[in-house]
Amino acid sequence: MAVETVFEDDFESGNLNKWTSVASWAATTAQKYSGGWSAYGYGALIKDLSALIKARLTFYIRIDATNQRNYIVHWPYWALVAQDDGHWQYYDGAYHNLPTDTTFIANTWYKIVVEFDADANSIKYWINDAYKGEVTTISFDSITKILCTPHSASKAYIDVVKMEDLAAPPPVGGSPMLFGGGVTIG
């Protein structure tokens, strides 16, 4: 199985032209995880995608405040929430802390990795490269968008966003393979 990058944006273009809808977001140089630019704002930042069954979303986020509910990965339905009590949570009809309870601090950069598997109805979480557990209580058929919606009273910066299709078919063709003895196949 190959991994295929289906979307990425490091905001170094100085704009948000790769996104489907940007609401109250803009490119900025005020804070950035890497490079010279990031995105800053609130409301719905959306990138529509073709339906993905198995996918990995990686990005960096810095939230201005911990006293508001921020829907950080809003698709599927509130998969990752920076809750107003300072905990990373998910929502499956009720809010729950991640399986490994983890808090966040305002004005701190976090690396977020979320893996989705619609076939297994599974979402796995990593924060700053530490595995935070798996949730199987959020129903979804596929991933069709990246959606981040911080609260207007606690805006967020995001940087280096990447969505990968983990169920991409292997590449067709490619380079010839060289085997021992000088035999070339392909």
Secondary structure, 3 states (H helix, E strand, C coil): CEEEEEEEECCCCCCCCCCCECCEEEEECCCCCCCCCEEEEECCEEEEEEEECEEEEEEEEEECCCCCCEEEECCCCCCEEECCCCEEEEECCCEEECCCCCECCCCCEEEEEEEEECCCCEEEEEECCEEEEEECCCCCCCEEEEEEECCCCCCEEEEEEEEEEEEECCCCCCCCEEEHHHEEEC
